[in-house]
Amino acid sequence: MINYNGKKFRPILNSENGETSNKTVFIYQQVGNIITSDYSGGQIKKGQLIGIIDEDGNIDIRYHQINNKNKLMTGICKSKPEILENGKIRLHENWQWTSGDQSEGQSIIEEV
């Protein structure tokens, strides 16, 4: 299992209907197979996520965040890890809003 504890991630790509950007920073905490993160930056005033990591490092996530318009947004996300040549982690994400228009999107975040 991949250890995400203490790692910081920043988006490098996101669908147009997403709210995160390269100004958003995720700080991951992990205990066993449970992962949490606080995040903020860009359009996000404050966000939190919680998820479960499988033996291959894939993460099943639920998230909620307050954007710069003071709107509470919620969603689900499936993240698949890729280990880069430099040893850093890149996460390929498929997500869907469970609030608002309930649209879907893809993003990529990388360890900084």
N, CA, C and O atoms as CSV, one atom per row, in Angstrom:
chain,resi,resn,atom,element,x,y,z
A,1,MET,N,N,0.841,-1.189,0.000
A,1,MET,CA,C,0.000,0.000,0.000
A,1,MET,C,C,0.885,1.250,0.000
A,1,MET,O,O,1.889,1.319,0.709
A,2,ILE,N,N,0.497,2.213,-0.792
A,2,ILE,CA,C,1.230,3.484,-0.852
A,2,ILE,C,C,0.984,4.269,0.426
A,2,ILE,O,O,-0.135,4.291,0.940
A,3,ASN,N,N,2.027,4.914,0.942
A,3,ASN,CA,C,1.887,5.759,2.120
A,3,ASN,C,C,1.758,7.218,1.673
A,3,ASN,O,O,2.710,7.803,1.154
A,4,TYR,N,N,0.579,7.793,1.878
A,4,TYR,CA,C,0.299,9.170,1.495
A,4,TYR,C,C,0.512,10.153,2.656
A,4,TYR,O,O,0.413,11.365,2.465
A,5,ASN,N,N,0.798,9.644,3.837
A,5,ASN,CA,C,0.830,10.488,5.035
A,5,ASN,C,C,1.846,11.625,4.923
A,5,ASN,O,O,3.017,11.397,4.620
A,6,GLY,N,N,1.384,12.846,5.169
A,6,GLY,CA,C,2.245,14.021,5.160
A,6,GLY,C,C,2.577,14.564,3.783
A,6,GLY,O,O,3.296,15.557,3.670
A,7,LYS,N,N,2.075,13.942,2.746
A,7,LYS,CA,C,2.402,14.393,1.387
A,7,LYS,C,C,1.486,15.541,0.970
A,7,LYS,O,O,0.317,15.593,1.352
A,8,LYS,N,N,2.044,16.464,0.175
A,8,LYS,CA,C,1.295,17.598,-0.361
A,8,LYS,C,C,1.122,17.404,-1.853
A,8,LYS,O,O,2.040,16.965,-2.547
A,9,PHE,N,N,-0.070,17.736,-2.344
A,9,PHE,CA,C,-0.397,17.600,-3.761
A,9,PHE,C,C,-0.963,18.914,-4.293
A,9,PHE,O,O,-1.573,19.699,-3.566
A,10,ARG,N,N,-0.736,19.121,-5.589
A,10,ARG,CA,C,-1.251,20.306,-6.274
A,10,ARG,C,C,-1.784,19.864,-7.632
A,10,ARG,O,O,-1.123,19.091,-8.325
A,11,PRO,N,N,-2.974,20.340,-8.028
A,11,PRO,CA,C,-3.507,19.975,-9.341
A,11,PRO,C,C,-2.636,20.505,-10.482
A,11,PRO,O,O,-2.128,21.625,-10.430
A,12,ILE,N,N,-2.479,19.671,-11.510
A,12,ILE,CA,C,-1.798,20.110,-12.729
A,12,ILE,C,C,-2.768,20.143,-13.907
A,12,ILE,O,O,-2.454,20.695,-14.961
A,13,LEU,N,N,-3.962,19.543,-13.721
A,13,LEU,CA,C,-4.972,19.507,-14.777
A,13,LEU,C,C,-6.325,19.289,-14.118
A,13,LEU,O,O,-6.444,18.511,-13.171
A,14,ASN,N,N,-7.358,19.985,-14.627
A,14,ASN,CA,C,-8.704,19.775,-14.109
A,14,ASN,C,C,-9.711,20.098,-15.206
A,14,ASN,O,O,-9.462,20.953,-16.056
A,15,SER,N,N,-10.838,19.416,-15.184
A,15,SER,CA,C,-11.923,19.714,-16.111
A,15,SER,C,C,-12.442,21.127,-15.852
A,15,SER,O,O,-12.296,21.664,-14.753
A,16,GLU,N,N,-13.043,21.714,-16.870
A,16,GLU,CA,C,-13.527,23.094,-16.784
A,16,GLU,C,C,-14.576,23.278,-15.689
A,16,GLU,O,O,-14.685,24.363,-15.117
A,17,ASN,N,N,-15.351,22.230,-15.391
A,17,ASN,CA,C,-16.396,22.323,-14.373
A,17,ASN,C,C,-15.875,22.084,-12.955
A,17,ASN,O,O,-16.664,22.060,-12.011
A,18,GLY,N,N,-14.567,21.907,-12.791
A,18,GLY,CA,C,-13.967,21.723,-11.476
A,18,GLY,C,C,-13.611,23.053,-10.840
A,18,GLY,O,O,-13.600,24.086,-11.508
A,19,GLU,N,N,-13.321,23.026,-9.546
A,19,GLU,CA,C,-12.980,24.248,-8.828
A,19,GLU,C,C,-11.527,24.313,-8.380
A,19,GLU,O,O,-11.057,25.386,-8.005
A,20,THR,N,N,-10.806,23.204,-8.408
A,20,THR,CA,C,-9.410,23.241,-7.998
A,20,THR,C,C,-8.535,23.738,-9.145
A,20,THR,O,O,-8.898,23.649,-10.318
A,21,SER,N,N,-7.368,24.267,-8.766
A,21,SER,CA,C,-6.402,24.772,-9.746
A,21,SER,C,C,-5.001,24.557,-9.195
A,21,SER,O,O,-4.830,23.977,-8.122
A,22,ASN,N,N,-4.001,25.025,-9.931
A,22,ASN,CA,C,-2.622,24.869,-9.444
A,22,ASN,C,C,-2.345,25.733,-8.212
A,22,ASN,O,O,-1.251,25.674,-7.652
A,23,LYS,N,N,-3.313,26.521,-7.791
A,23,LYS,CA,C,-3.194,27.302,-6.550
A,23,LYS,C,C,-3.770,26.558,-5.347
A,23,LYS,O,O,-3.640,27.012,-4.210
A,24,THR,N,N,-4.406,25.416,-5.598
A,24,THR,CA,C,-4.997,24.601,-4.528
A,24,THR,C,C,-3.946,23.622,-4.012
A,24,THR,O,O,-3.261,22.966,-4.797
A,25,VAL,N,N,-3.823,23.528,-2.696
A,25,VAL,CA,C,-2.865,22.603,-2.075
A,25,VAL,C,C,-3.620,21.638,-1.168
A,25,VAL,O,O,-4.390,22.048,-0.300
A,26,PHE,N,N,-3.384,20.347,-1.389
A,26,PHE,CA,C,-3.943,19.275,-0.573
A,26,PHE,C,C,-2.840,18.766,0.344
A,26,PHE,O,O,-1.726,18.509,-0.114
A,27,ILE,N,N,-3.130,18.619,1.622
A,27,ILE,CA,C,-2.188,18.038,2.578
A,27,ILE,C,C,-2.819,16.758,3.117
A,27,ILE,O,O,-3.810,16.801,3.846
A,28,TYR,N,N,-2.232,15.615,2.747
A,28,TYR,CA,C,-2.801,14.313,3.083
A,28,TYR,C,C,-2.303,13.799,4.425
A,28,TYR,O,O,-1.141,13.979,4.790
A,29,GLN,N,N,-3.210,13.156,5.148
A,29,GLN,CA,C,-2.902,12.442,6.388
A,29,GLN,C,C,-3.439,11.023,6.214
A,29,GLN,O,O,-4.514,10.826,5.647
A,30,GLN,N,N,-2.692,10.044,6.701
A,30,GLN,CA,C,-3.099,8.652,6.550
A,30,GLN,C,C,-2.877,7.895,7.835
A,30,GLN,O,O,-1.820,8.004,8.457
A,31,VAL,N,N,-3.885,7.120,8.238
A,31,VAL,CA,C,-3.771,6.188,9.357
A,31,VAL,C,C,-4.345,4.869,8.861
A,31,VAL,O,O,-5.542,4.765,8.596
A,32,GLY,N,N,-3.487,3.867,8.736
A,32,GLY,CA,C,-3.919,2.596,8.172
A,32,GLY,C,C,-4.356,2.807,6.735
A,32,GLY,O,O,-3.603,3.346,5.923
A,33,ASN,N,N,-5.583,2.381,6.416
A,33,ASN,CA,C,-6.076,2.556,5.045
A,33,ASN,C,C,-7.051,3.740,4.926
A,33,ASN,O,O,-7.764,3.864,3.930
A,34,ILE,N,N,-7.074,4.597,5.939
A,34,ILE,CA,C,-7.955,5.774,5.924
A,34,ILE,C,C,-7.126,7.012,5.629
A,34,ILE,O,O,-6.083,7.241,6.242
A,35,ILE,N,N,-7.607,7.811,4.677
A,35,ILE,CA,C,-6.907,9.028,4.286
A,35,ILE,C,C,-7.825,10.225,4.481
A,35,ILE,O,O,-9.029,10.140,4.238
A,36,THR,N,N,-7.252,11.336,4.919
A,36,THR,CA,C,-7.977,12.593,5.043
A,36,THR,C,C,-7.099,13.696,4.479
A,36,THR,O,O,-5.886,13.538,4.345
A,37,SER,N,N,-7.727,14.809,4.154
A,37,SER,CA,C,-6.964,15.958,3.678
A,37,SER,C,C,-7.747,17.231,3.940
A,37,SER,O,O,-8.968,17.273,3.794
A,38,ASP,N,N,-7.025,18.260,4.329
A,38,ASP,CA,C,-7.526,19.626,4.309
A,38,ASP,C,C,-6.925,20.255,3.070
A,38,ASP,O,O,-5.780,19.968,2.721
A,39,TYR,N,N,-7.684,21.111,2.400
A,39,TYR,CA,C,-7.156,21.776,1.220
A,39,TYR,C,C,-7.794,23.149,1.054
A,39,TYR,O,O,-8.899,23.408,1.529
A,40,SER,N,N,-7.066,24.014,0.371
A,40,SER,CA,C,-7.543,25.365,0.096
A,40,SER,C,C,-6.664,25.967,-0.991
A,40,SER,O,O,-5.633,25.408,-1.363
A,41,GLY,N,N,-7.100,27.120,-1.490
A,41,GLY,CA,C,-6.336,27.837,-2.500
A,41,GLY,C,C,-7.103,27.982,-3.788
A,41,GLY,O,O,-7.942,27.145,-4.120
A,42,GLY,N,N,-6.816,29.049,-4.518
A,42,GLY,CA,C,-7.541,29.317,-5.752
A,42,GLY,C,C,-8.986,29.635,-5.437
A,42,GLY,O,O,-9.264,30.521,-4.629
A,43,GLN,N,N,-9.912,28.923,-6.065
A,43,GLN,CA,C,-11.346,29.137,-5.856
A,43,GLN,C,C,-11.873,28.504,-4.569
A,43,GLN,O,O,-13.037,28.697,-4.219
A,44,ILE,N,N,-11.022,27.747,-3.859
A,44,ILE,CA,C,-11.459,27.011,-2.673
A,44,ILE,C,C,-11.043,27.755,-1.407
A,44,ILE,O,O,-9.853,27.939,-1.152
A,45,LYS,N,N,-12.033,28.184,-0.611
A,45,LYS,CA,C,-11.725,28.794,0.688
A,45,LYS,C,C,-11.287,27.724,1.689
A,45,LYS,O,O,-10.300,27.892,2.405
A,46,LYS,N,N,-12.045,26.610,1.724
A,46,LYS,CA,C,-11.748,25.533,2.663
A,46,LYS,C,C,-12.367,24.255,2.134
A,46,LYS,O,O,-13.530,24.238,1.729
A,47,GLY,N,N,-11.588,23.185,2.140
A,47,GLY,CA,C,-12.094,21.889,1.709
A,47,GLY,C,C,-11.550,20.783,2.576
A,47,GLY,O,O,-10.489,20.915,3.187
A,48,GLN,N,N,-12.284,19.693,2.623
A,48,GLN,CA,C,-11.858,18.504,3.346
A,48,GLN,C,C,-12.287,17.276,2.560
A,48,GLN,O,O,-13.305,17.279,1.868
A,49,LEU,N,N,-11.486,16.229,2.683
A,49,LEU,CA,C,-11.858,14.956,2.075
A,49,LEU,C,C,-11.544,13.827,3.036
A,49,LEU,O,O,-10.718,13.956,3.940
A,50,ILE,N,N,-12.225,12.721,2.815
A,50,ILE,CA,C,-11.966,11.492,3.551
A,50,ILE,C,C,-12.085,10.347,2.558
A,50,ILE,O,O,-12.931,10.377,1.664
A,51,GLY,N,N,-11.237,9.340,2.715
A,51,GLY,CA,C,-11.271,8.236,1.773
A,51,GLY,C,C,-10.670,6.966,2.329
A,51,GLY,O,O,-10.086,6.936,3.413
A,52,ILE,N,N,-10.837,5.916,1.540
A,52,ILE,CA,C,-10.292,4.596,1.867
A,52,ILE,C,C,-9.327,4.203,0.755
A,52,ILE,O,O,-9.645,4.321,-0.428
A,53,ILE,N,N,-8.147,3.735,1.149
A,53,ILE,CA,C,-7.097,3.321,0.220
A,53,ILE,C,C,-7.115,1.799,0.100
A,53,ILE,O,O,-7.171,1.093,1.107
A,54,ASP,N,N,-7.067,1.293,-1.142
A,54,ASP,CA,C,-6.969,-0.155,-1.307
A,54,ASP,C,C,-5.502,-0.586,-1.373
A,54,ASP,O,O,-4.603,0.252,-1.298
A,55,GLU,N,N,-5.265,-1.877,-1.512
A,55,GLU,CA,C,-3.895,-2.413,-1.476
A,55,GLU,C,C,-3.031,-1.932,-2.638
A,55,GLU,O,O,-1.804,-1.996,-2.560
A,56,ASP,N,N,-3.659,-1.448,-3.723
A,56,ASP,CA,C,-2.901,-0.928,-4.866
A,56,ASP,C,C,-2.693,0.583,-4.806
A,56,ASP,O,O,-2.098,1.167,-5.712
A,57,GLY,N,N,-3.183,1.214,-3.739
A,57,GLY,CA,C,-3.019,2.656,-3.586
A,57,GLY,C,C,-4.145,3.479,-4.178
A,57,GLY,O,O,-4.106,4.708,-4.114
A,58,ASN,N,N,-5.162,2.822,-4.759
A,58,ASN,CA,C,-6.325,3.545,-5.267
A,58,ASN,C,C,-7.117,4.106,-4.095
A,58,ASN,O,O,-7.173,3.491,-3.030
A,59,ILE,N,N,-7.731,5.274,-4.285
A,59,ILE,CA,C,-8.447,5.928,-3.199
A,59,ILE,C,C,-9.895,6.184,-3.614
A,59,ILE,O,O,-10.163,6.712,-4.694
A,60,ASP,N,N,-10.817,5.803,-2.742
A,60,ASP,CA,C,-12.248,6.093,-2.891
A,60,ASP,C,C,-12.549,7.244,-1.939
A,60,ASP,O,O,-12.445,7.085,-0.723
A,61,ILE,N,N,-12.927,8.418,-2.489
A,61,ILE,CA,C,-12.979,9.673,-1.730
A,61,ILE,C,C,-14.379,10.273,-1.725
A,61,ILE,O,O,-15.130,10.155,-2.693
A,62,ARG,N,N,-14.715,10.924,-0.603
A,62,ARG,CA,C,-15.855,11.828,-0.503
A,62,ARG,C,C,-15.273,13.178,-0.078
A,62,ARG,O,O,-14.404,13.236,0.791
A,63,TYR,N,N,-15.755,14.262,-0.691
A,63,TYR,CA,C,-15.211,15.581,-0.366
A,63,TYR,C,C,-16.300,16.627,-0.237
A,63,TYR,O,O,-17.384,16.496,-0.806
A,64,HIS,N,N,-15.989,17.673,0.526
A,64,HIS,CA,C,-16.851,18.848,0.614
A,64,HIS,C,C,-15.954,20.076,0.705
A,64,HIS,O,O,-14.856,20.025,1.258
A,65,GLN,N,N,-16.445,21.175,0.152
A,65,GLN,CA,C,-15.630,22.391,0.111
A,65,GLN,C,C,-16.531,23.617,0.021
A,65,GLN,O,O,-17.669,23.543,-0.443
A,66,ILE,N,N,-15.995,24.744,0.474
A,66,ILE,CA,C,-16.664,26.030,0.337
A,66,ILE,C,C,-15.835,26.852,-0.638
A,66,ILE,O,O,-14.641,27.069,-0.430
A,67,ASN,N,N,-16.485,27.307,-1.705
A,67,ASN,CA,C,-15.762,28.062,-2.727
A,67,ASN,C,C,-15.791,29.571,-2.433
A,67,ASN,O,O,-16.390,30.007,-1.450
A,68,ASN,N,N,-15.146,30.349,-3.285
A,68,ASN,CA,C,-15.062,31.795,-3.083
A,68,ASN,C,C,-16.401,32.513,-3.218
A,68,ASN,O,O,-16.513,33.693,-2.886
A,69,LYS,N,N,-17.418,31.799,-3.707
A,69,LYS,CA,C,-18.778,32.358,-3.778
A,69,LYS,C,C,-19.580,31.988,-2.532
A,69,LYS,O,O,-20.790,32.208,-2.480
A,70,ASN,N,N,-18.895,31.418,-1.520
A,70,ASN,CA,C,-19.514,30.952,-0.272
A,70,ASN,C,C,-20.566,29.877,-0.512
A,70,ASN,O,O,-21.562,29.796,0.208
A,71,LYS,N,N,-20.336,29.057,-1.525
A,71,LYS,CA,C,-21.234,27.955,-1.835
A,71,LYS,C,C,-20.601,26.652,-1.378
A,71,LYS,O,O,-19.433,26.385,-1.660
A,72,LEU,N,N,-21.380,25.845,-0.673
A,72,LEU,CA,C,-20.927,24.536,-0.216
A,72,LEU,C,C,-21.123,23.535,-1.341
A,72,LEU,O,O,-22.232,23.363,-1.846
A,73,MET,N,N,-20.034,22.875,-1.731
A,73,MET,CA,C,-20.060,21.889,-2.806
A,73,MET,C,C,-19.599,20.538,-2.261
A,73,MET,O,O,-18.723,20.481,-1.398
A,74,THR,N,N,-20.188,19.452,-2.766
A,74,THR,CA,C,-19.832,18.105,-2.320
A,74,THR,C,C,-19.617,17.202,-3.530
A,74,THR,O,O,-20.130,17.463,-4.618
A,75,GLY,N,N,-18.846,16.130,-3.318
A,75,GLY,CA,C,-18.616,15.221,-4.425
A,75,GLY,C,C,-17.966,13.919,-4.019
A,75,GLY,O,O,-17.614,13.698,-2.860
A,76,ILE,N,N,-17.818,13.060,-5.024
A,76,ILE,CA,C,-17.136,11.775,-4.883
A,76,ILE,C,C,-16.005,11.727,-5.897
A,76,ILE,O,O,-16.065,12.375,-6.942
A,77,CYS,N,N,-14.971,10.950,-5.578
A,77,CYS,CA,C,-13.798,10.889,-6.444
A,77,CYS,C,C,-13.140,9.523,-6.327
A,77,CYS,O,O,-13.080,8.944,-5.242
A,78,LYS,N,N,-12.651,9.017,-7.444
A,78,LYS,CA,C,-11.826,7.802,-7.481
A,78,LYS,C,C,-10.456,8.221,-7.994
A,78,LYS,O,O,-10.340,8.765,-9.092
A,79,SER,N,N,-9.420,7.970,-7.203
A,79,SER,CA,C,-8.058,8.354,-7.567
A,79,SER,C,C,-7.200,7.116,-7.793
A,79,SER,O,O,-7.214,6.178,-6.995
A,80,LYS,N,N,-6.451,7.131,-8.895
A,80,LYS,CA,C,-5.557,6.016,-9.233
A,80,LYS,C,C,-4.130,6.555,-9.264
A,80,LYS,O,O,-3.856,7.517,-9.982
A,81,PRO,N,N,-3.211,5.954,-8.498
A,81,PRO,CA,C,-1.848,6.478,-8.421
A,81,PRO,C,C,-0.955,6.044,-9.582
A,81,PRO,O,O,-1.121,4.970,-10.158
A,82,GLU,N,N,-0.024,6.898,-9.894
A,82,GLU,CA,C,1.079,6.611,-10.816
A,82,GLU,C,C,2.340,7.076,-10.109
A,82,GLU,O,O,2.396,8.208,-9.629
A,83,ILE,N,N,3.350,6.223,-10.039
A,83,ILE,CA,C,4.626,6.605,-9.443
A,83,ILE,C,C,5.529,7.115,-10.564
A,83,ILE,O,O,5.837,6.387,-11.508
A,84,LEU,N,N,5.948,8.371,-10.448
A,84,LEU,CA,C,6.782,8.987,-11.473
A,84,LEU,C,C,8.239,8.533,-11.341
A,84,LEU,O,O,8.624,7.958,-10.323
A,85,GLU,N,N,9.032,8.790,-12.362
A,85,GLU,CA,C,10.452,8.386,-12.342
A,85,GLU,C,C,11.201,8.983,-11.156
A,85,GLU,O,O,12.134,8.367,-10.641
A,86,ASN,N,N,10.804,10.174,-10.719
A,86,ASN,CA,C,11.478,10.823,-9.590
A,86,ASN,C,C,10.969,10.333,-8.237
A,86,ASN,O,O,11.390,10.834,-7.194
A,87,GLY,N,N,10.050,9.338,-8.252
A,87,GLY,CA,C,9.516,8.768,-7.016
A,87,GLY,C,C,8.282,9.478,-6.484
A,87,GLY,O,O,7.646,8.998,-5.546
A,88,LYS,N,N,7.938,10.617,-7.075
A,88,LYS,CA,C,6.749,11.359,-6.646
A,88,LYS,C,C,5.488,10.639,-7.142
A,88,LYS,O,O,5.535,9.831,-8.070
A,89,ILE,N,N,4.365,10.960,-6.495
A,89,ILE,CA,C,3.085,10.337,-6.834
A,89,ILE,C,C,2.253,11.301,-7.671
A,89,ILE,O,O,2.154,12.490,-7.367
A,90,ARG,N,N,1.662,10.766,-8.725
A,90,ARG,CA,C,0.678,11.494,-9.535
A,90,ARG,C,C,-0.636,10.735,-9.391
A,90,ARG,O,O,-0.668,9.516,-9.556
A,91,LEU,N,N,-1.721,11.445,-9.084
A,91,LEU,CA,C,-3.030,10.822,-8.948
A,91,LEU,C,C,-3.926,11.217,-10.116
A,91,LEU,O,O,-4.127,12.401,-10.388
A,92,HIS,N,N,-4.465,10.203,-10.806
A,92,HIS,CA,C,-5.411,10.396,-11.898
A,92,HIS,C,C,-6.804,10.237,-11.303
A,92,HIS,O,O,-7.137,9.184,-10.759
A,93,GLU,N,N,-7.620,11.292,-11.409
A,93,GLU,CA,C,-8.875,11.319,-10.685
A,93,GLU,C,C,-10.083,11.439,-11.613
A,93,GLU,O,O,-10.084,12.219,-12.565
A,94,ASN,N,N,-11.099,10.652,-11.311
A,94,ASN,CA,C,-12.419,10.765,-11.937
A,94,ASN,C,C,-13.379,11.138,-10.812
A,94,ASN,O,O,-13.491,10.424,-9.816
A,95,TRP,N,N,-14.069,12.263,-10.982
A,95,TRP,CA,C,-14.903,12.767,-9.907
A,95,TRP,C,C,-16.279,13.169,-10.431
A,95,TRP,O,O,-16.504,13.315,-11.632
A,96,GLN,N,N,-17.192,13.340,-9.462
A,96,GLN,CA,C,-18.543,13.807,-9.786
A,96,GLN,C,C,-19.057,14.648,-8.635
A,96,GLN,O,O,-18.922,14.291,-7.465
A,97,TRP,N,N,-19.652,15.775,-9.000
A,97,TRP,CA,C,-20.326,16.592,-7.992
A,97,TRP,C,C,-21.564,15.848,-7.509
A,97,TRP,O,O,-22.289,15.266,-8.316
A,98,THR,N,N,-21.814,15.860,-6.192
A,98,THR,CA,C,-23.066,15.334,-5.640
A,98,THR,C,C,-23.957,16.497,-5.218
A,98,THR,O,O,-25.009,16.295,-4.611
A,99,SER,N,N,-23.534,17.698,-5.538
A,99,SER,CA,C,-24.325,18.915,-5.342
A,99,SER,C,C,-24.288,19.684,-6.659
A,99,SER,O,O,-23.607,19.278,-7.601
A,100,GLY,N,N,-25.010,20.777,-6.724
A,100,GLY,CA,C,-25.002,21.580,-7.948
A,100,GLY,C,C,-25.530,20.793,-9.123
A,100,GLY,O,O,-26.561,20.128,-9.018
A,101,ASP,N,N,-24.831,20.863,-10.245
A,101,ASP,CA,C,-25.310,20.214,-11.482
A,101,ASP,C,C,-24.993,18.721,-11.566
A,101,ASP,O,O,-25.397,18.057,-12.521
A,102,GLN,N,N,-24.283,18.194,-10.590
A,102,GLN,CA,C,-23.919,16.777,-10.506
A,102,GLN,C,C,-23.133,16.296,-11.732
A,102,GLN,O,O,-23.190,15.123,-12.102
A,103,SER,N,N,-22.404,17.221,-12.349
A,103,SER,CA,C,-21.591,16.868,-13.511
A,103,SER,C,C,-20.346,16.092,-13.083
A,103,SER,O,O,-19.990,16.054,-11.905
A,104,GLU,N,N,-19.697,15.475,-14.068
A,104,GLU,CA,C,-18.491,14.685,-13.840
A,104,GLU,C,C,-17.290,15.387,-14.437
A,104,GLU,O,O,-17.426,16.274,-15.279
A,105,GLY,N,N,-16.092,14.973,-13.984
A,105,GLY,CA,C,-14.875,15.539,-14.529
A,105,GLY,C,C,-13.672,14.678,-14.217
A,105,GLY,O,O,-13.774,13.662,-13.530
A,106,GLN,N,N,-12.532,15.099,-14.733
A,106,GLN,CA,C,-11.261,14.419,-14.486
A,106,GLN,C,C,-10.241,15.463,-14.059
A,106,GLN,O,O,-10.278,16.615,-14.490
A,107,SER,N,N,-9.334,15.025,-13.202
A,107,SER,CA,C,-8.237,15.888,-12.797
A,107,SER,C,C,-6.992,15.043,-12.559
A,107,SER,O,O,-7.061,13.825,-12.399
A,108,ILE,N,N,-5.872,15.718,-12.541
A,108,ILE,CA,C,-4.589,15.092,-12.199
A,108,ILE,C,C,-3.942,15.974,-11.149
A,108,ILE,O,O,-3.804,17.182,-11.337
A,109,ILE,N,N,-3.546,15.360,-10.042
A,109,ILE,CA,C,-2.801,16.091,-9.016
A,109,ILE,C,C,-1.448,15.408,-8.830
A,109,ILE,O,O,-1.331,14.189,-8.956
A,110,GLU,N,N,-0.426,16.217,-8.527
A,110,GLU,CA,C,0.923,15.675,-8.334
A,110,GLU,C,C,1.493,16.091,-6.998
A,110,GLU,O,O,1.231,17.182,-6.492
A,111,GLU,N,N,2.278,15.192,-6.444
A,111,GLU,CA,C,2.998,15.464,-5.197
A,111,GLU,C,C,4.000,16.592,-5.451
A,111,GLU,O,O,4.700,16.608,-6.463
A,112,VAL,N,N,4.048,17.527,-4.511
A,112,VAL,CA,C,5.000,18.649,-4.614
A,112,VAL,C,C,6.117,18.489,-3.620
A,112,VAL,O,O,7.012,19.332,-3.557
